Amino acid sequence: MPKQKCPLCDGIAGCGGIDYGRKIQFKCSNCKVFVISYGRESEIGSLSEWKKQGFISQSQNCPEEYLLHITKNKEGKFDARCRLKSDFL
């Protein structure tokens, strides 16, 4: 799995395309596993530290068979929820 900067904590994370290339899965030792839409890394990285810390906490608290799915809602705000990893196979 290629490595790049984690958009949430700026650490090193493994990353790879999933969902037919529409999403990117990040595996970070600090943030655990989360998924965002392809091309949203810079938008996530520009969020406030408070918002990023909230996503990190959510990701760390997802059960083992789940990952955090970060999405952008109709109002243009980012939101996240734990989803089964198998939803993205």
DSSP file (Angstrom, degrees, kcal/mol; ACC not computed):
  #  RESIDUE AA STRUCTURE BP1 BP2  ACC     N-H-->O    O-->H-N    N-H-->O    O-->H-N    TCO  KAPPA ALPHA  PHI   PSI    X-CA   Y-CA   Z-CA
    1    1 A M              0   0    0      0, 0.0    15,-0.1     0, 0.0     0, 0.0   0.000 360.0 360.0 360.0 125.4    0.0    0.0    0.0
    2    2 A P        -     0   0    0      0, 0.0    13,-2.7     0, 0.0     2,-0.4  -0.193 360.0-131.4 -60.0 156.5    1.5    3.4   -1.0
    3    3 A K  E     +A   14   0A   0     11,-0.2     2,-0.3     9,-0.0    11,-0.2  -0.863  33.9 152.3-112.8 146.0    2.2    5.9    1.8
    4    4 A Q  E     -A   13   0A   0      9,-2.4     9,-2.9    -2,-0.4     2,-0.2  -0.950  52.3 -64.4-156.7 175.0    1.4    9.6    2.0
    5    5 A K  E     -A   12   0A   0     -2,-0.3     7,-0.2     7,-0.2     6,-0.1  -0.451  53.1-117.2 -67.7 132.1    0.6   12.2    4.6
    6    6 A C     >  -     0   0    0      5,-3.5     4,-1.9    -2,-0.2    -1,-0.1  -0.552  15.8-143.9 -68.7 128.1   -2.5   11.5    6.6
    7    7 A P  T  4 S+     0   0    0      0, 0.0    -1,-0.1     0, 0.0    -2,-0.1   0.663  95.8  45.9 -70.8 -13.4   -5.0   14.4    6.0
    8    8 A L  T  4 S+     0   0    0      3,-0.1    48,-0.1    47,-0.0    47,-0.1   0.880 131.9   9.7 -93.3 -44.8   -6.2   14.2    9.6
    9    9 A C  T  4 S-     0   0    0      2,-0.1     3,-0.1    47,-0.0    -4,-0.0   0.475  89.5-122.7-117.9  -3.4   -3.0   14.1   11.7
   10   10 A D  S  < S+     0   0    0     -4,-1.9     3,-0.0     1,-0.2    -5,-0.0   0.536  71.2 126.3  69.5   8.6   -0.2   14.8    9.2
   11   11 A G  S    S-     0   0    0     -6,-0.1    -5,-3.5     1,-0.1     2,-0.5  -0.115  73.8 -79.0 -77.4-173.6    1.4   11.4   10.1
   12   12 A I  E     +A    5   0A   0     -7,-0.2    17,-0.6    -3,-0.1     2,-0.4  -0.799  55.0 179.5 -93.0 130.4    2.4    8.8    7.5
   13   13 A A  E     -AB   4  28A   0     -9,-2.9    -9,-2.4    -2,-0.5     2,-0.3  -0.971  30.2-122.2-131.7 144.2   -0.5    6.7    6.3
   14   14 A G  E     -AB   3  27A   0     13,-2.5    13,-2.6    -2,-0.4     2,-0.3  -0.615  39.2-175.1 -74.8 145.4   -1.0    3.9    3.9
   15   15 A C  E     + B   0  26A   0    -13,-2.7     2,-0.3    -2,-0.3    11,-0.2  -0.994  13.6 162.4-146.1 151.3   -3.5    4.7    1.3
   16   16 A G  E     - B   0  25A   0      9,-1.6     9,-2.9    -2,-0.3     2,-0.2  -0.970  38.9 -96.3-165.8 152.2   -5.2    3.1   -1.6
   17   17 A G  E     + B   0  24A   0     -2,-0.3     2,-0.3     7,-0.2     7,-0.2  -0.470  43.0 168.4 -73.2 140.3   -8.2    3.4   -3.9
   18   18 A I  E  >> + B   0  23A   0      5,-2.5     5,-1.8    -2,-0.2     4,-0.5  -0.838  51.3  48.8-137.9 176.3  -11.4    1.5   -3.2
   19   19 A D  T >45S-     0   0    0     69,-0.9     3,-1.4    -2,-0.3    -1,-0.2   0.922 136.3 -51.0  54.5  48.8  -15.0    1.5   -4.4
   20   20 A Y  T 345S-     0   0    0      1,-0.3    -1,-0.2    -3,-0.1    -3,-0.0   0.819 106.6 -56.0  58.6  34.0  -13.8    1.4   -8.1
   21   21 A G  T 345S+     0   0    0     -3,-0.4    -1,-0.3     2,-0.2    -2,-0.2   0.491 115.4 110.4  82.4   3.6  -11.4    4.4   -7.5
   22   22 A R  T <<5S+     0   0    0     -3,-1.4    16,-2.8    -4,-0.5     2,-0.3   0.690  79.4  35.3 -83.4 -18.1  -14.1    6.7   -6.2
   23   23 A K  E   < -BC  18  37A   0     -5,-1.8    -5,-2.5    14,-0.3     2,-0.4  -0.916  69.6-138.9-134.0 158.8  -12.8    6.7   -2.6
   24   24 A I  E     -BC  17  36A   0     12,-3.1    12,-2.1    -2,-0.3     2,-0.5  -0.978  13.1-150.0-119.4 130.5   -9.4    6.5   -0.8
   25   25 A Q  E     -BC  16  35A   0     -9,-2.9    -9,-1.6    -2,-0.4     2,-0.4  -0.864  11.6-160.8 -99.0 131.6   -8.9    4.4    2.2
   26   26 A F  E     -BC  15  34A   0      8,-3.2     8,-2.0    -2,-0.5     2,-0.5  -0.924   7.7-165.2-111.5 137.2   -6.3    5.6    4.7
   27   27 A K  E     +BC  14  33A   0    -13,-2.6   -13,-2.5    -2,-0.4     2,-0.4  -0.956  19.5 171.5-121.5 109.0   -4.6    3.4    7.3
   28   28 A C  E  >  -BC  13  32A   0      4,-3.0     4,-1.9    -2,-0.5   -15,-0.2  -0.933  38.8-135.8-121.8 139.0   -2.9    5.5    9.9
   29   29 A S  T  4 S+     0   0    0    -17,-0.6    -1,-0.1    -2,-0.4   -16,-0.1   0.793 109.2  35.7 -64.5 -26.2   -1.3    4.3   13.2
   30   30 A N  T  4 S+     0   0    0      2,-0.1    -1,-0.2     1,-0.1   -17,-0.0   0.874 127.1  33.3 -90.4 -45.1   -2.9    7.3   15.0
   31   31 A C  T  4 S-     0   0    0      1,-0.3     2,-0.2    28,-0.1    -2,-0.2   0.479  92.2-148.0 -94.3  -3.8   -6.2    7.7   13.2
   32   32 A K  E  <  -C   28   0A   0     -4,-1.9    -4,-3.0    28,-0.1     2,-0.5  -0.510  54.8 -20.5  66.8-133.8   -6.9    4.0   12.4
   33   33 A V  E     +C   27   0A   0     26,-0.3    35,-1.9    -6,-0.2     2,-0.3  -0.917  68.5 157.9-116.1 131.1   -8.8    3.4    9.2
   34   34 A F  E     -Cd  26  68A   0     -8,-2.0    -8,-3.2    -2,-0.5     2,-0.4  -0.976  24.5-143.7-146.7 161.0  -11.0    6.0    7.4
   35   35 A V  E     +Cd  25  69A   0     33,-2.9    35,-2.9    -2,-0.3     2,-0.3  -0.971  16.9 174.1-128.1 137.6  -12.3    6.6    3.9
   36   36 A I  E     -C   24   0A   0    -12,-2.1   -12,-3.1    -2,-0.4    35,-0.1  -0.933  41.4 -87.6-134.2 162.1  -12.9    9.8    2.0
   37   37 A S  E >   -C   23   0A   0     33,-0.5     3,-1.9    -2,-0.3   -14,-0.3  -0.412  58.6 -88.5 -67.0 145.2  -14.0   10.6   -1.6
   38   38 A Y  T 3  S+     0   0    0    -16,-2.8    -1,-0.1     1,-0.3   -15,-0.0  -0.283 113.4  20.2 -54.9 133.3  -11.2   10.7   -4.1
   39   39 A G  T 3  S+     0   0    0     -3,-0.1     3,-0.3     1,-0.0     4,-0.3   0.412  93.9 102.3  88.6  -0.9   -9.7   14.2   -4.4
   40   40 A R    <>  +     0   0    0     -3,-1.9     4,-2.6     1,-0.2     5,-0.2   0.420  47.0  99.5 -94.1   1.9  -10.9   15.5   -1.0
   41   41 A E  H  > S+     0   0    0      1,-0.2     4,-2.6     2,-0.2    -1,-0.2   0.903  84.1  47.2 -56.2 -44.4   -7.6   15.1    0.9
   42   42 A S  H  > S+     0   0    0     -3,-0.3     4,-1.1     2,-0.2    -1,-0.2   0.867 111.6  51.2 -68.3 -34.7   -6.7   18.8    0.6
   43   43 A E  H  4 S+     0   0    0     -4,-0.3     3,-0.4     2,-0.2     4,-0.3   0.920 112.0  46.5 -66.6 -42.7  -10.2   19.8    1.7
   44   44 A I  H >< S+     0   0    0     -4,-2.6     3,-1.7     1,-0.2    -2,-0.2   0.925 109.8  55.0 -62.9 -44.1  -10.0   17.6    4.8
   45   45 A G  H 3< S+     0   0    0     -4,-2.6    -1,-0.2     1,-0.3    -2,-0.2   0.743 104.0  54.9 -62.0 -24.4   -6.5   18.9    5.5
   46   46 A S  T 3< S+     0   0    0     -4,-1.1    -1,-0.3    -3,-0.4    -2,-0.2   0.430  83.9 110.2 -92.2   1.5   -7.7   22.5    5.6
   47   47 A L  S <  S-     0   0    0     -3,-1.7    -3,-0.0    -4,-0.3     0, 0.0  -0.283  83.0 -84.5 -68.4 162.2  -10.4   21.8    8.2
   48   48 A S     >  -     0   0    0      1,-0.1     4,-2.5     4,-0.0     5,-0.2  -0.295  34.5-117.1 -64.0 152.5  -10.0   23.3   11.7
   49   49 A E  H  > S+     0   0    0      1,-0.2     4,-2.7     2,-0.2     5,-0.2   0.866 116.7  57.2 -58.5 -36.2   -7.8   21.3   14.2
   50   50 A W  H  > S+     0   0    0      2,-0.2     4,-1.6     1,-0.2    -1,-0.2   0.919 108.9  44.4 -60.9 -45.1  -11.0   20.9   16.3
   51   51 A K  H  > S+     0   0    0      2,-0.2     4,-1.9     1,-0.2    -2,-0.2   0.912 114.1  49.3 -67.9 -43.6  -12.9   19.3   13.5
   52   52 A K  H  X S+     0   0    0     -4,-2.5     4,-2.5     1,-0.2    -2,-0.2   0.908 109.6  51.9 -63.1 -41.2  -10.0   17.0   12.5
   53   53 A Q  H  X S+     0   0    0     -4,-2.7     4,-2.5     1,-0.2    -1,-0.2   0.866 107.2  54.0 -62.8 -35.6   -9.5   15.9   16.1
   54   54 A G  H  X S+     0   0    0     -4,-1.6     4,-2.3     2,-0.2    -1,-0.2   0.911 109.7  46.6 -63.6 -42.6  -13.2   15.0   16.2
   55   55 A F  H  X S+     0   0    0     -4,-1.9     4,-2.7     2,-0.2    -2,-0.2   0.893 111.2  52.3 -66.2 -40.0  -12.8   12.8   13.2
   56   56 A I  H  X S+     0   0    0     -4,-2.5     4,-2.6     2,-0.2    -2,-0.2   0.938 110.8  47.7 -60.3 -46.7   -9.7   11.2   14.7
   57   57 A S  H  X S+     0   0    0     -4,-2.5     4,-1.3     1,-0.2    -2,-0.2   0.912 112.1  49.5 -61.0 -44.0  -11.6   10.4   17.9
   58   58 A Q  H  < S+     0   0    0     -4,-2.3     4,-0.5     1,-0.2     3,-0.3   0.928 112.2  48.2 -60.3 -45.5  -14.5    9.0   15.9
   59   59 A S  H >< S+     0   0    0     -4,-2.7     3,-1.2     1,-0.2   -26,-0.3   0.911 109.3  52.2 -63.1 -43.6  -12.2    6.8   13.8
   60   60 A Q  H 3< S+     0   0    0     -4,-2.6    -1,-0.2     1,-0.2    -2,-0.2   0.773 110.8  49.8 -63.7 -25.7  -10.4    5.5   16.9
   61   61 A N  T 3< S+     0   0    0     -4,-1.3    -1,-0.2    -3,-0.3    -2,-0.2   0.429  81.5 112.1 -96.8   0.2  -13.7    4.6   18.5
   62   62 A C  S <  S-     0   0    0     -3,-1.2     6,-0.1    -4,-0.5   -29,-0.1  -0.517  78.9-103.8 -68.4 139.8  -15.1    2.6   15.5
   63   63 A P    >   -     0   0    0      0, 0.0     3,-2.2     0, 0.0    -1,-0.1  -0.200  38.4 -98.4 -59.1 160.5  -15.4   -1.1   16.3
   64   64 A E  T 3  S+     0   0    0      1,-0.3    -2,-0.1    -3,-0.1    -3,-0.0   0.813 122.6  50.2 -54.3 -39.4  -12.8   -3.3   14.7
   65   65 A E  T 3  S+     0   0    0     19,-0.0    20,-2.4    20,-0.0    21,-0.4   0.359 106.7  72.3 -85.1   7.9  -14.9   -4.4   11.7
   66   66 A Y  E <   - E   0  84A   0     -3,-2.2     2,-0.3    18,-0.3    18,-0.2  -0.746  59.6-162.8-116.6 164.1  -15.9   -0.8   10.9
   67   67 A L  E     - E   0  83A   0     16,-2.5    16,-2.9    -2,-0.3     2,-0.5  -0.939  32.1 -99.6-138.0 163.9  -14.1    2.2    9.5
   68   68 A L  E     -dE  34  82A   0    -35,-1.9   -33,-2.9    -2,-0.3     2,-0.7  -0.747  29.7-158.6 -88.0 126.0  -14.9    5.9    9.5
   69   69 A H  E     -dE  35  81A   0     12,-2.8    12,-1.5    -2,-0.5     2,-0.5  -0.921   6.7-161.6-105.9 112.3  -16.5    7.2    6.3
   70   70 A I  E     + E   0  80A   0    -35,-2.9   -33,-0.5    -2,-0.7     2,-0.3  -0.843  18.3 171.0 -97.9 123.8  -16.1   11.0    5.9
   71   71 A T  E     - E   0  79A   0      8,-3.0     8,-2.9    -2,-0.5     2,-0.5  -0.815  34.2-122.6-128.1 166.5  -18.5   12.6    3.5
   72   72 A K  E     - E   0  78A   0     -2,-0.3     6,-0.2     6,-0.2    -2,-0.0  -0.963  32.4-144.0-111.1 123.1  -19.5   16.1    2.4
   73   73 A N    >   -     0   0    0      4,-3.2     3,-2.1    -2,-0.5     5,-0.0  -0.141  32.8 -89.4 -82.1 180.0  -23.2   16.8    2.9
   74   74 A K  T 3  S+     0   0    0      1,-0.3    -1,-0.1     2,-0.1    -2,-0.0   0.763 126.4  57.6 -61.6 -26.4  -25.5   18.8    0.6
   75   75 A E  T 3  S-     0   0    0      2,-0.1    -1,-0.3     1,-0.0     3,-0.1   0.467 120.5-108.1 -83.3  -1.2  -24.7   22.0    2.6
   76   76 A G  S <  S+     0   0    0     -3,-2.1     2,-0.3     1,-0.3    -2,-0.1   0.623  77.9 128.8  86.0  13.5  -21.0   21.5    1.9
   77   77 A K        -     0   0    0      1,-0.0    -4,-3.2     0, 0.0    -1,-0.3  -0.799  59.5-117.0-104.2 145.7  -20.0   20.5    5.4
   78   78 A F  E     +E   72   0A   0     -2,-0.3     2,-0.3    -6,-0.2    -6,-0.2  -0.575  36.2 172.9 -80.5 141.9  -18.1   17.4    6.3
   79   79 A D  E     -E   71   0A   0     -8,-2.9    -8,-3.0    -2,-0.3     2,-0.3  -0.925  10.2-159.6-140.7 162.6  -19.7   14.7    8.3
   80   80 A A  E     +E   70   0A   0     -2,-0.3     2,-0.3   -10,-0.2   -10,-0.2  -0.997  11.9 172.5-149.2 151.1  -18.6   11.2    9.4
   81   81 A R  E     -E   69   0A   0    -12,-1.5   -12,-2.8    -2,-0.3     2,-0.3  -0.986  38.2-101.1-152.9 155.1  -20.0    7.9   10.6
   82   82 A C  E     +E   68   0A   0     -2,-0.3     2,-0.3   -14,-0.2   -14,-0.2  -0.609  43.5 178.9 -76.7 133.6  -18.7    4.4   11.2
   83   83 A R  E     -E   67   0A   0    -16,-2.9   -16,-2.5    -2,-0.3     5,-0.1  -0.953  37.0 -88.8-133.3 154.2  -19.6    1.9    8.5
   84   84 A L  E >   -E   66   0A   0     -2,-0.3     3,-1.5   -18,-0.2     4,-0.3  -0.360  30.1-133.5 -59.9 136.6  -18.8   -1.7    8.0
   85   85 A K  G >  S+     0   0    0    -20,-2.4     3,-1.9     1,-0.3    -1,-0.1   0.860 105.3  65.0 -59.0 -34.7  -15.6   -2.3    6.1
   86   86 A S  G >  S+     0   0    0    -21,-0.4     3,-1.2     1,-0.3    -1,-0.3   0.684  84.1  74.4 -65.3 -17.0  -17.4   -4.8    3.9
   87   87 A D  G <  S+     0   0    0     -3,-1.5    -1,-0.3     1,-0.2    -2,-0.2   0.709  98.9  47.4 -64.1 -18.9  -19.6   -1.9    2.5
   88   88 A F  G <         0   0    0     -3,-1.9   -69,-0.9    -4,-0.3    -1,-0.2   0.254 360.0 360.0-110.2  10.4  -16.5   -0.8    0.5
   89   89 A L    <         0   0    0     -3,-1.2    -1,-0.2   -71,-0.1    -2,-0.1   0.478 360.0 360.0 -77.7 360.0  -15.4   -4.1   -1.0
